[in-house]
Amino acid sequence: MNLMKELLEQNASLKPPKIGDIVEGKVILKKAFAIYLDLGVFGTGVIYGKELQKSKKRTERIKNRR
């Protein structure tokens, strides 16, 4: 078994998120059409389209980091 596979199996926090998972991240940038999030080792996440429209009330209070 290779080392990376073993590490991923041992540490659940290193498993990449799947479609439908709820994840947390720091807001990098908020635009009218998308919110960009820093997801750490998993890279950048983007909320847009239906998901952004569904969560409009929750995302209104999010501000860009400067």
mmCIF file as Biopython writes it, N, C-alpha, C and O atoms, coordinates in Angstrom:
data_model
#
loop_
_atom_site.group_PDB
_atom_site.id
_atom_site.type_symbol
_atom_site.label_atom_id
_atom_site.label_alt_id
_atom_site.label_comp_id
_atom_site.label_asym_id
_atom_site.label_entity_id
_atom_site.label_seq_id
_atom_site.pdbx_PDB_ins_code
_atom_site.Cartn_x
_atom_site.Cartn_y
_atom_site.Cartn_z
_atom_site.occupancy
_atom_site.B_iso_or_equiv
_atom_site.auth_seq_id
_atom_site.auth_asym_id
_atom_site.pdbx_PDB_model_num
ATOM 1   N N  . MET A ? 1  ? 0.852   -1.181 0.000  1.0 0.0 1  A 1 
ATOM 2   C CA . MET A ? 1  ? 0.000   0.000  0.000  1.0 0.0 1  A 1 
ATOM 3   C C  . MET A ? 1  ? 0.896   1.242  0.000  1.0 0.0 1  A 1 
ATOM 4   O O  . MET A ? 1  ? 1.907   1.275  0.702  1.0 0.0 1  A 1 
ATOM 5   N N  . ASN A ? 2  ? 0.532   2.261  -0.783 1.0 0.0 2  A 1 
ATOM 6   C CA . ASN A ? 2  ? 1.399   3.434  -0.821 1.0 0.0 2  A 1 
ATOM 7   C C  . ASN A ? 2  ? 1.137   4.352  0.381  1.0 0.0 2  A 1 
ATOM 8   O O  . ASN A ? 2  ? 0.066   4.305  0.984  1.0 0.0 2  A 1 
ATOM 9   N N  . LEU A ? 3  ? 2.097   5.161  0.709  1.0 0.0 3  A 1 
ATOM 10  C CA . LEU A ? 3  ? 2.060   5.996  1.902  1.0 0.0 3  A 1 
ATOM 11  C C  . LEU A ? 3  ? 0.903   6.981  1.897  1.0 0.0 3  A 1 
ATOM 12  O O  . LEU A ? 3  ? 0.234   7.143  2.918  1.0 0.0 3  A 1 
ATOM 13  N N  . MET A ? 4  ? 0.649   7.645  0.773  1.0 0.0 4  A 1 
ATOM 14  C CA . MET A ? 4  ? -0.431  8.629  0.714  1.0 0.0 4  A 1 
ATOM 15  C C  . MET A ? 4  ? -1.776  7.969  0.992  1.0 0.0 4  A 1 
ATOM 16  O O  . MET A ? 4  ? -2.585  8.511  1.745  1.0 0.0 4  A 1 
ATOM 17  N N  . LYS A ? 5  ? -2.023  6.821  0.403  1.0 0.0 5  A 1 
ATOM 18  C CA . LYS A ? 5  ? -3.287  6.108  0.612  1.0 0.0 5  A 1 
ATOM 19  C C  . LYS A ? 5  ? -3.448  5.743  2.087  1.0 0.0 5  A 1 
ATOM 20  O O  . LYS A ? 5  ? -4.538  5.883  2.641  1.0 0.0 5  A 1 
ATOM 21  N N  . GLU A ? 6  ? -2.377  5.277  2.727  1.0 0.0 6  A 1 
ATOM 22  C CA . GLU A ? 6  ? -2.417  4.935  4.148  1.0 0.0 6  A 1 
ATOM 23  C C  . GLU A ? 6  ? -2.738  6.160  5.008  1.0 0.0 6  A 1 
ATOM 24  O O  . GLU A ? 6  ? -3.553  6.081  5.927  1.0 0.0 6  A 1 
ATOM 25  N N  . LEU A ? 7  ? -2.101  7.276  4.710  1.0 0.0 7  A 1 
ATOM 26  C CA . LEU A ? 7  ? -2.358  8.501  5.475  1.0 0.0 7  A 1 
ATOM 27  C C  . LEU A ? 7  ? -3.809  8.948  5.341  1.0 0.0 7  A 1 
ATOM 28  O O  . LEU A ? 7  ? -4.433  9.342  6.326  1.0 0.0 7  A 1 
ATOM 29  N N  . LEU A ? 8  ? -4.342  8.888  4.134  1.0 0.0 8  A 1 
ATOM 30  C CA . LEU A ? 8  ? -5.734  9.283  3.914  1.0 0.0 8  A 1 
ATOM 31  C C  . LEU A ? 8  ? -6.703  8.368  4.655  1.0 0.0 8  A 1 
ATOM 32  O O  . LEU A ? 8  ? -7.711  8.832  5.188  1.0 0.0 8  A 1 
ATOM 33  N N  . GLU A ? 9  ? -6.406  7.088  4.691  1.0 0.0 9  A 1 
ATOM 34  C CA . GLU A ? 9  ? -7.268  6.140  5.389  1.0 0.0 9  A 1 
ATOM 35  C C  . GLU A ? 9  ? -7.216  6.336  6.903  1.0 0.0 9  A 1 
ATOM 36  O O  . GLU A ? 9  ? -8.215  6.110  7.586  1.0 0.0 9  A 1 
ATOM 37  N N  . GLN A ? 10 ? -6.078  6.749  7.433  1.0 0.0 10 A 1 
ATOM 38  C CA . GLN A ? 10 ? -5.921  6.919  8.874  1.0 0.0 10 A 1 
ATOM 39  C C  . GLN A ? 10 ? -6.504  8.231  9.386  1.0 0.0 10 A 1 
ATOM 40  O O  . GLN A ? 10 ? -6.918  8.311  10.543 1.0 0.0 10 A 1 
ATOM 41  N N  . ASN A ? 11 ? -6.542  9.246  8.554  1.0 0.0 11 A 1 
ATOM 42  C CA . ASN A ? 11 ? -6.967  10.567 9.008  1.0 0.0 11 A 1 
ATOM 43  C C  . ASN A ? 11 ? -8.197  11.023 8.223  1.0 0.0 11 A 1 
ATOM 44  O O  . ASN A ? 11 ? -8.091  11.432 7.067  1.0 0.0 11 A 1 
ATOM 45  N N  . ALA A ? 12 ? -9.363  10.946 8.865  1.0 0.0 12 A 1 
ATOM 46  C CA . ALA A ? 12 ? -10.622 11.301 8.199  1.0 0.0 12 A 1 
ATOM 47  C C  . ALA A ? 12 ? -10.656 12.762 7.774  1.0 0.0 12 A 1 
ATOM 48  O O  . ALA A ? 12 ? -11.340 13.097 6.807  1.0 0.0 12 A 1 
ATOM 49  N N  . SER A ? 13 ? -9.940  13.639 8.467  1.0 0.0 13 A 1 
ATOM 50  C CA . SER A ? 13 ? -9.966  15.061 8.118  1.0 0.0 13 A 1 
ATOM 51  C C  . SER A ? 13 ? -9.244  15.342 6.805  1.0 0.0 13 A 1 
ATOM 52  O O  . SER A ? 13 ? -9.361  16.445 6.270  1.0 0.0 13 A 1 
ATOM 53  N N  . LEU A ? 14 ? -8.505  14.379 6.276  1.0 0.0 14 A 1 
ATOM 54  C CA . LEU A ? 14 ? -7.813  14.562 5.006  1.0 0.0 14 A 1 
ATOM 55  C C  . LEU A ? 14 ? -8.617  14.031 3.823  1.0 0.0 14 A 1 
ATOM 56  O O  . LEU A ? 14 ? -8.170  14.110 2.679  1.0 0.0 14 A 1 
ATOM 57  N N  . LYS A ? 15 ? -9.799  13.493 4.098  1.0 0.0 15 A 1 
ATOM 58  C CA . LYS A ? 15 ? -10.615 12.969 3.005  1.0 0.0 15 A 1 
ATOM 59  C C  . LYS A ? 15 ? -11.307 14.136 2.303  1.0 0.0 15 A 1 
ATOM 60  O O  . LYS A ? 15 ? -11.928 14.974 2.957  1.0 0.0 15 A 1 
ATOM 61  N N  . PRO A ? 16 ? -11.203 14.192 0.988  1.0 0.0 16 A 1 
ATOM 62  C CA . PRO A ? 16 ? -11.825 15.306 0.254  1.0 0.0 16 A 1 
ATOM 63  C C  . PRO A ? 16 ? -13.342 15.276 0.400  1.0 0.0 16 A 1 
ATOM 64  O O  . PRO A ? 16 ? -13.940 14.206 0.509  1.0 0.0 16 A 1 
ATOM 65  N N  . PRO A ? 17 ? -13.958 16.447 0.403  1.0 0.0 17 A 1 
ATOM 66  C CA . PRO A ? 17 ? -15.418 16.498 0.510  1.0 0.0 17 A 1 
ATOM 67  C C  . PRO A ? 17 ? -16.075 15.916 -0.736 1.0 0.0 17 A 1 
ATOM 68  O O  . PRO A ? 17 ? -15.520 15.951 -1.834 1.0 0.0 17 A 1 
ATOM 69  N N  . LYS A ? 18 ? -17.284 15.377 -0.526 1.0 0.0 18 A 1 
ATOM 70  C CA . LYS A ? 18 ? -18.066 14.816 -1.622 1.0 0.0 18 A 1 
ATOM 71  C C  . LYS A ? 18 ? -19.218 15.761 -1.934 1.0 0.0 18 A 1 
ATOM 72  O O  . LYS A ? 18 ? -19.537 16.638 -1.132 1.0 0.0 18 A 1 
ATOM 73  N N  . ILE A ? 19 ? -19.827 15.590 -3.064 1.0 0.0 19 A 1 
ATOM 74  C CA . ILE A ? 19 ? -20.998 16.388 -3.428 1.0 0.0 19 A 1 
ATOM 75  C C  . ILE A ? 19 ? -22.058 16.200 -2.355 1.0 0.0 19 A 1 
ATOM 76  O O  . ILE A ? 19 ? -22.388 15.075 -1.978 1.0 0.0 19 A 1 
ATOM 77  N N  . GLY A ? 20 ? -22.579 17.301 -1.876 1.0 0.0 20 A 1 
ATOM 78  C CA . GLY A ? 20 ? -23.616 17.271 -0.843 1.0 0.0 20 A 1 
ATOM 79  C C  . GLY A ? 20 ? -23.080 17.453 0.566  1.0 0.0 20 A 1 
ATOM 80  O O  . GLY A ? 20 ? -23.855 17.729 1.482  1.0 0.0 20 A 1 
ATOM 81  N N  . ASP A ? 21 ? -21.760 17.304 0.771  1.0 0.0 21 A 1 
ATOM 82  C CA . ASP A ? 21 ? -21.162 17.519 2.093  1.0 0.0 21 A 1 
ATOM 83  C C  . ASP A ? 21 ? -21.226 18.994 2.460  1.0 0.0 21 A 1 
ATOM 84  O O  . ASP A ? 21 ? -21.151 19.865 1.594  1.0 0.0 21 A 1 
ATOM 85  N N  . ILE A ? 22 ? -21.365 19.263 3.741  1.0 0.0 22 A 1 
ATOM 86  C CA . ILE A ? 22 ? -21.296 20.629 4.244  1.0 0.0 22 A 1 
ATOM 87  C C  . ILE A ? 22 ? -19.886 20.837 4.766  1.0 0.0 22 A 1 
ATOM 88  O O  . ILE A ? 22 ? -19.404 20.073 5.603  1.0 0.0 22 A 1 
ATOM 89  N N  . VAL A ? 23 ? -19.225 21.878 4.265  1.0 0.0 23 A 1 
ATOM 90  C CA . VAL A ? 23 ? -17.853 22.167 4.666  1.0 0.0 23 A 1 
ATOM 91  C C  . VAL A ? 23 ? -17.748 23.605 5.158  1.0 0.0 23 A 1 
ATOM 92  O O  . VAL A ? 23 ? -18.612 24.434 4.873  1.0 0.0 23 A 1 
ATOM 93  N N  . GLU A ? 24 ? -16.697 23.888 5.887  1.0 0.0 24 A 1 
ATOM 94  C CA . GLU A ? 24 ? -16.438 25.245 6.366  1.0 0.0 24 A 1 
ATOM 95  C C  . GLU A ? 24 ? -15.155 25.752 5.745  1.0 0.0 24 A 1 
ATOM 96  O O  . GLU A ? 24 ? -14.222 24.986 5.502  1.0 0.0 24 A 1 
ATOM 97  N N  . GLY A ? 25 ? -15.113 27.051 5.489  1.0 0.0 25 A 1 
ATOM 98  C CA . GLY A ? 25 ? -13.919 27.660 4.945  1.0 0.0 25 A 1 
ATOM 99  C C  . GLY A ? 25 ? -13.957 29.161 5.160  1.0 0.0 25 A 1 
ATOM 100 O O  . GLY A ? 25 ? -15.007 29.730 5.457  1.0 0.0 25 A 1 
ATOM 101 N N  . LYS A ? 26 ? -12.821 29.789 5.010  1.0 0.0 26 A 1 
ATOM 102 C CA . LYS A ? 26 ? -12.745 31.250 5.134  1.0 0.0 26 A 1 
ATOM 103 C C  . LYS A ? 26 ? -13.124 31.887 3.808  1.0 0.0 26 A 1 
ATOM 104 O O  . LYS A ? 26 ? -12.718 31.427 2.741  1.0 0.0 26 A 1 
ATOM 105 N N  . VAL A ? 27 ? -13.910 32.951 3.894  1.0 0.0 27 A 1 
ATOM 106 C CA . VAL A ? 27 ? -14.314 33.657 2.682  1.0 0.0 27 A 1 
ATOM 107 C C  . VAL A ? 27 ? -13.109 34.411 2.125  1.0 0.0 27 A 1 
ATOM 108 O O  . VAL A ? 27 ? -12.479 35.197 2.832  1.0 0.0 27 A 1 
ATOM 109 N N  . ILE A ? 28 ? -12.799 34.169 0.870  1.0 0.0 28 A 1 
ATOM 110 C CA . ILE A ? 28 ? -11.720 34.864 0.180  1.0 0.0 28 A 1 
ATOM 111 C C  . ILE A ? 28 ? -12.282 36.091 -0.524 1.0 0.0 28 A 1 
ATOM 112 O O  . ILE A ? 28 ? -11.724 37.185 -0.446 1.0 0.0 28 A 1 
ATOM 113 N N  . LEU A ? 29 ? -13.410 35.882 -1.219 1.0 0.0 29 A 1 
ATOM 114 C CA . LEU A ? 29 ? -13.993 36.958 -2.018 1.0 0.0 29 A 1 
ATOM 115 C C  . LEU A ? 29 ? -15.488 36.721 -2.174 1.0 0.0 29 A 1 
ATOM 116 O O  . LEU A ? 29 ? -15.935 35.598 -2.406 1.0 0.0 29 A 1 
ATOM 117 N N  . LYS A ? 30 ? -16.247 37.796 -2.042 1.0 0.0 30 A 1 
ATOM 118 C CA . LYS A ? 30 ? -17.690 37.708 -2.270 1.0 0.0 30 A 1 
ATOM 119 C C  . LYS A ? 30 ? -18.040 38.628 -3.430 1.0 0.0 30 A 1 
ATOM 120 O O  . LYS A ? 30 ? -17.713 39.815 -3.421 1.0 0.0 30 A 1 
ATOM 121 N N  . LYS A ? 31 ? -18.701 38.068 -4.414 1.0 0.0 31 A 1 
ATOM 122 C CA . LYS A ? 31 ? -19.195 38.807 -5.575 1.0 0.0 31 A 1 
ATOM 123 C C  . LYS A ? 31 ? -20.709 38.626 -5.622 1.0 0.0 31 A 1 
ATOM 124 O O  . LYS A ? 31 ? -21.269 37.820 -4.878 1.0 0.0 31 A 1 
ATOM 125 N N  . ALA A ? 32 ? -21.358 39.372 -6.489 1.0 0.0 32 A 1 
ATOM 126 C CA . ALA A ? 32 ? -22.813 39.262 -6.629 1.0 0.0 32 A 1 
ATOM 127 C C  . ALA A ? 32 ? -23.223 37.872 -7.112 1.0 0.0 32 A 1 
ATOM 128 O O  . ALA A ? 32 ? -24.318 37.407 -6.795 1.0 0.0 32 A 1 
ATOM 129 N N  . PHE A ? 33 ? -22.359 37.207 -7.872 1.0 0.0 33 A 1 
ATOM 130 C CA . PHE A ? 33 ? -22.705 35.931 -8.489 1.0 0.0 33 A 1 
ATOM 131 C C  . PHE A ? 33 ? -21.994 34.725 -7.875 1.0 0.0 33 A 1 
ATOM 132 O O  . PHE A ? 33 ? -22.304 33.590 -8.237 1.0 0.0 33 A 1 
ATOM 133 N N  . ALA A ? 34 ? -21.035 34.944 -6.943 1.0 0.0 34 A 1 
ATOM 134 C CA . ALA A ? 34 ? -20.290 33.815 -6.379 1.0 0.0 34 A 1 
ATOM 135 C C  . ALA A ? 34 ? -19.586 34.207 -5.086 1.0 0.0 34 A 1 
ATOM 136 O O  . ALA A ? 34 ? -19.275 35.376 -4.858 1.0 0.0 34 A 1 
ATOM 137 N N  . ILE A ? 35 ? -19.345 33.209 -4.249 1.0 0.0 35 A 1 
ATOM 138 C CA . ILE A ? 35 ? -18.540 33.384 -3.039 1.0 0.0 35 A 1 
ATOM 139 C C  . ILE A ? 35 ? -17.398 32.374 -3.132 1.0 0.0 35 A 1 
ATOM 140 O O  . ILE A ? 35 ? -17.629 31.186 -3.354 1.0 0.0 35 A 1 
ATOM 141 N N  . TYR A ? 36 ? -16.177 32.850 -2.962 1.0 0.0 36 A 1 
ATOM 142 C CA . TYR A ? 36 ? -14.985 32.002 -3.033 1.0 0.0 36 A 1 
ATOM 143 C C  . TYR A ? 36 ? -14.486 31.740 -1.616 1.0 0.0 36 A 1 
ATOM 144 O O  . TYR A ? 36 ? -14.353 32.661 -0.810 1.0 0.0 36 A 1 
ATOM 145 N N  . LEU A ? 37 ? -14.212 30.464 -1.323 1.0 0.0 37 A 1 
ATOM 146 C CA . LEU A ? 37 ? -13.799 30.046 0.012  1.0 0.0 37 A 1 
ATOM 147 C C  . LEU A ? 37 ? -12.439 29.361 -0.014 1.0 0.0 37 A 1 
ATOM 148 O O  . LEU A ? 37 ? -12.119 28.629 -0.951 1.0 0.0 37 A 1 
ATOM 149 N N  . ASP A ? 38 ? -11.644 29.604 1.018  1.0 0.0 38 A 1 
ATOM 150 C CA . ASP A ? 38 ? -10.380 28.886 1.212  1.0 0.0 38 A 1 
ATOM 151 C C  . ASP A ? 38 ? -10.705 27.624 1.998  1.0 0.0 38 A 1 
ATOM 152 O O  . ASP A ? 38 ? -11.114 27.702 3.156  1.0 0.0 38 A 1 
ATOM 153 N N  . LEU A ? 39 ? -10.527 26.465 1.379  1.0 0.0 39 A 1 
ATOM 154 C CA . LEU A ? 39 ? -10.814 25.189 2.017  1.0 0.0 39 A 1 
ATOM 155 C C  . LEU A ? 39 ? -9.545  24.464 2.450  1.0 0.0 39 A 1 
ATOM 156 O O  . LEU A ? 39 ? -9.515  23.237 2.546  1.0 0.0 39 A 1 
ATOM 157 N N  . GLY A ? 40 ? -8.514  25.233 2.706  1.0 0.0 40 A 1 
ATOM 158 C CA . GLY A ? 40 ? -7.261  24.656 3.205  1.0 0.0 40 A 1 
ATOM 159 C C  . GLY A ? 40 ? -6.626  23.724 2.198  1.0 0.0 40 A 1 
ATOM 160 O O  . GLY A ? 40 ? -6.410  24.102 1.046  1.0 0.0 40 A 1 
ATOM 161 N N  . VAL A ? 41 ? -6.322  22.494 2.628  1.0 0.0 41 A 1 
ATOM 162 C CA . VAL A ? 41 ? -5.618  21.540 1.770  1.0 0.0 41 A 1 
ATOM 163 C C  . VAL A ? 41 ? -6.425  21.133 0.543  1.0 0.0 41 A 1 
ATOM 164 O O  . VAL A ? 41 ? -5.872  20.569 -0.401 1.0 0.0 41 A 1 
ATOM 165 N N  . PHE A ? 42 ? -7.716  21.410 0.545  1.0 0.0 42 A 1 
ATOM 166 C CA . PHE A ? 42 ? -8.557  21.037 -0.592 1.0 0.0 42 A 1 
ATOM 167 C C  . PHE A ? 42 ? -8.664  22.129 -1.641 1.0 0.0 42 A 1 
ATOM 168 O O  . PHE A ? 42 ? -9.322  21.936 -2.663 1.0 0.0 42 A 1 
ATOM 169 N N  . GLY A ? 43 ? -8.032  23.273 -1.411 1.0 0.0 43 A 1 
ATOM 170 C CA . GLY A ? 43 ? -8.018  24.332 -2.414 1.0 0.0 43 A 1 
ATOM 171 C C  . GLY A ? 43 ? -9.113  25.362 -2.195 1.0 0.0 43 A 1 
ATOM 172 O O  . GLY A ? 43 ? -9.481  25.666 -1.060 1.0 0.0 43 A 1 
ATOM 173 N N  . THR A ? 44 ? -9.623  25.891 -3.287 1.0 0.0 44 A 1 
ATOM 174 C CA . THR A ? 44 ? -10.631 26.945 -3.251 1.0 0.0 44 A 1 
ATOM 175 C C  . THR A ? 44 ? -11.988 26.362 -3.596 1.0 0.0 44 A 1 
ATOM 176 O O  . THR A ? 44 ? -12.130 25.604 -4.555 1.0 0.0 44 A 1 
ATOM 177 N N  . GLY A ? 45 ? -12.987 26.728 -2.798 1.0 0.0 45 A 1 
ATOM 178 C CA . GLY A ? 45 ? -14.358 26.321 -3.079 1.0 0.0 45 A 1 
ATOM 179 C C  . GLY A ? 45 ? -15.138 27.507 -3.618 1.0 0.0 45 A 1 
ATOM 180 O O  . GLY A ? 45 ? -14.821 28.657 -3.311 1.0 0.0 45 A 1 
ATOM 181 N N  . VAL A ? 46 ? -16.152 27.232 -4.416 1.0 0.0 46 A 1 
ATOM 182 C CA . VAL A ? 46 ? -16.977 28.286 -5.000 1.0 0.0 46 A 1 
ATOM 183 C C  . VAL A ? 46 ? -18.441 27.939 -4.762 1.0 0.0 46 A 1 
ATOM 184 O O  . VAL A ? 46 ? -18.885 26.826 -5.044 1.0 0.0 46 A 1 
ATOM 185 N N  . ILE A ? 47 ? -19.182 28.910 -4.241 1.0 0.0 47 A 1 
ATOM 186 C CA . ILE A ? 47 ? -20.628 28.764 -4.105 1.0 0.0 47 A 1 
ATOM 187 C C  . ILE A ? 47 ? -21.248 29.673 -5.154 1.0 0.0 47 A 1 
ATOM 188 O O  . ILE A ? 47 ? -20.982 30.875 -5.169 1.0 0.0 47 A 1 
ATOM 189 N N  . TYR A ? 48 ? -22.067 29.114 -6.027 1.0 0.0 48 A 1 
ATOM 190 C CA . TYR A ? 48 ? -22.701 29.914 -7.066 1.0 0.0 48 A 1 
ATOM 191 C C  . TYR A ? 48 ? -23.976 29.221 -7.529 1.0 0.0 48 A 1 
ATOM 192 O O  . TYR A ? 48 ? -24.296 28.125 -7.069 1.0 0.0 48 A 1 
ATOM 193 N N  . GLY A ? 49 ? -24.684 29.844 -8.416 1.0 0.0 49 A 1 
ATOM 194 C CA . GLY A ? 49 ? -25.879 29.242 -8.993 1.0 0.0 49 A 1 
ATOM 195 C C  . GLY A ? 49 ? -26.990 29.043 -7.981 1.0 0.0 49 A 1 
ATOM 196 O O  . GLY A ? 49 ? -27.249 29.913 -7.148 1.0 0.0 49 A 1 
ATOM 197 N N  . LYS A ? 50 ? -27.648 27.892 -8.055 1.0 0.0 50 A 1 
ATOM 198 C CA . LYS A ? 50 ? -28.787 27.584 -7.186 1.0 0.0 50 A 1 
ATOM 199 C C  . LYS A ? 50 ? -28.407 27.623 -5.710 1.0 0.0 50 A 1 
ATOM 200 O O  . LYS A ? 50 ? -29.175 28.111 -4.881 1.0 0.0 50 A 1 
ATOM 201 N N  . GLU A ? 51 ? -27.221 27.110 -5.380 1.0 0.0 51 A 1 
ATOM 202 C CA . GLU A ? 51 ? -26.801 27.071 -3.982 1.0 0.0 51 A 1 
ATOM 203 C C  . GLU A ? 51 ? -26.678 28.477 -3.406 1.0 0.0 51 A 1 
ATOM 204 O O  . GLU A ? 51 ? -27.054 28.712 -2.258 1.0 0.0 51 A 1 
ATOM 205 N N  . LEU A ? 52 ? -26.158 29.403 -4.188 1.0 0.0 52 A 1 
ATOM 206 C CA . LEU A ? 52 ? -26.027 30.789 -3.725 1.0 0.0 52 A 1 
ATOM 207 C C  . LEU A ? 52 ? -27.407 31.423 -3.566 1.0 0.0 52 A 1 
ATOM 208 O O  . LEU A ? 52 ? -27.657 32.127 -2.587 1.0 0.0 52 A 1 
ATOM 209 N N  . GLN A ? 53 ? -28.285 31.181 -4.507 1.0 0.0 53 A 1 
ATOM 210 C CA . GLN A ? 53 ? -29.635 31.748 -4.427 1.0 0.0 53 A 1 
ATOM 211 C C  . GLN A ? 53 ? -30.405 31.182 -3.238 1.0 0.0 53 A 1 
ATOM 212 O O  . GLN A ? 53 ? -31.125 31.920 -2.565 1.0 0.0 53 A 1 
ATOM 213 N N  . LYS A ? 54 ? -30.266 29.878 -2.968 1.0 0.0 54 A 1 
ATOM 214 C CA . LYS A ? 54 ? -30.958 29.239 -1.843 1.0 0.0 54 A 1 
ATOM 215 C C  . LYS A ? 54 ? -30.496 29.799 -0.506 1.0 0.0 54 A 1 
ATOM 216 O O  . LYS A ? 54 ? -31.280 29.870 0.441  1.0 0.0 54 A 1 
ATOM 217 N N  . SER A ? 55 ? -29.235 30.197 -0.420 1.0 0.0 55 A 1 
ATOM 218 C CA . SER A ? 55 ? -28.677 30.655 0.858  1.0 0.0 55 A 1 
ATOM 219 C C  . SER A ? 55 ? -28.520 32.169 0.908  1.0 0.0 55 A 1 
ATOM 220 O O  . SER A ? 55 ? -27.727 32.672 1.703  1.0 0.0 55 A 1 
ATOM 221 N N  . LYS A ? 56 ? -29.250 32.903 0.086  1.0 0.0 56 A 1 
ATOM 222 C CA . LYS A ? 56 ? -29.116 34.356 -0.035 1.0 0.0 56 A 1 
ATOM 223 C C  . LYS A ? 56 ? -29.207 35.066 1.319  1.0 0.0 56 A 1 
ATOM 224 O O  . LYS A ? 56 ? -28.393 35.942 1.612  1.0 0.0 56 A 1 
ATOM 225 N N  . LYS A ? 57 ? -30.194 34.694 2.149  1.0 0.0 57 A 1 
ATOM 226 C CA . LYS A ? 57 ? -30.352 35.355 3.453  1.0 0.0 57 A 1 
ATOM 227 C C  . LYS A ? 57 ? -29.139 35.120 4.350  1.0 0.0 57 A 1 
ATOM 228 O O  . LYS A ? 57 ? -28.706 36.030 5.056  1.0 0.0 57 A 1 
ATOM 229 N N  . ARG A ? 58 ? -28.588 33.908 4.328  1.0 0.0 58 A 1 
ATOM 230 C CA . ARG A ? 58 ? -27.422 33.603 5.162  1.0 0.0 58 A 1 
ATOM 231 C C  . ARG A ? 58 ? -26.158 34.279 4.658  1.0 0.0 58 A 1 
ATOM 232 O O  . ARG A ? 58 ? -25.290 34.647 5.451  1.0 0.0 58 A 1 
ATOM 233 N N  . THR A ? 59 ? -26.049 34.445 3.349  1.0 0.0 59 A 1 
ATOM 234 C CA . THR A ? 59 ? -24.806 34.985 2.790  1.0 0.0 59 A 1 
ATOM 235 C C  . THR A ? 59 ? -24.804 36.522 2.693  1.0 0.0 59 A 1 
ATOM 236 O O  . THR A ? 59 ? -23.772 37.117 2.382  1.0 0.0 59 A 1 
ATOM 237 N N  . GLU A ? 60 ? -25.937 37.157 2.955  1.0 0.0 60 A 1 
ATOM 238 C CA . GLU A ? 60 ? -25.990 38.616 2.873  1.0 0.0 60 A 1 
ATOM 239 C C  . GLU A ? 60 ? -25.031 39.291 3.852  1.0 0.0 60 A 1 
ATOM 240 O O  . GLU A ? 60 ? -24.480 40.349 3.548  1.0 0.0 60 A 1 
ATOM 241 N N  . ARG A ? 61 ? -24.830 38.691 5.017  1.0 0.0 61 A 1 
ATOM 242 C CA . ARG A ? 61 ? -23.988 39.317 6.041  1.0 0.0 61 A 1 
ATOM 243 C C  . ARG A ? 61 ? -22.485 39.033 5.860  1.0 0.0 61 A 1 
ATOM 244 O O  . ARG A ? 61 ? -21.662 39.554 6.613  1.0 0.0 61 A 1 
ATOM 245 N N  . ILE A ? 62 ? -22.138 38.221 4.880  1.0 0.0 62 A 1 
ATOM 246 C CA . ILE A ? 62 ? -20.726 37.919 4.607  1.0 0.0 62 A 1 
ATOM 247 C C  . ILE A ? 62 ? -20.072 39.120 3.932  1.0 0.0 62 A 1 
ATOM 248 O O  . ILE A ? 62 ? -20.629 39.712 3.007  1.0 0.0 62 A 1 
ATOM 249 N N  . LYS A ? 63 ? -18.896 39.462 4.407  1.0 0.0 63 A 1 
ATOM 250 C CA . LYS A ? 63 ? -18.155 40.588 3.826  1.0 0.0 63 A 1 
ATOM 251 C C  . LYS A ? 63 ? -16.821 40.079 3.295  1.0 0.0 63 A 1 
ATOM 252 O O  . LYS A ? 63 ? -16.291 39.079 3.780  1.0 0.0 63 A 1 
ATOM 253 N N  . ASN A ? 64 ? -16.286 40.769 2.304  1.0 0.0 64 A 1 
ATOM 254 C CA . ASN A ? 64 ? -14.957 40.446 1.772  1.0 0.0 64 A 1 
ATOM 255 C C  . ASN A ? 64 ? -13.896 40.723 2.818  1.0 0.0 64 A 1 
ATOM 256 O O  . ASN A ? 64 ? -13.999 41.683 3.582  1.0 0.0 64 A 1 
ATOM 257 N N  . ARG A ? 65 ? -12.874 39.880 2.850  1.0 0.0 65 A 1 
ATOM 258 C CA . ARG A ? 65 ? -11.707 40.138 3.711  1.0 0.0 65 A 1 
ATOM 259 C C  . ARG A ? 65 ? -10.793 41.077 2.980  1.0 0.0 65 A 1 
ATOM 260 O O  . ARG A ? 65 ? -10.543 40.904 1.787  1.0 0.0 65 A 1 
ATOM 261 N N  . ARG A ? 66 ? -10.301 42.048 3.663  1.0 0.0 66 A 1 
ATOM 262 C CA . ARG A ? 66 ? -9.361  42.983 3.042  1.0 0.0 66 A 1 
ATOM 263 C C  . ARG A ? 66 ? -8.114  43.066 3.855  1.0 0.0 66 A 1 
ATOM 264 O O  . ARG A ? 66 ? -7.194  43.803 3.500  1.0 0.0 66 A 1 
#
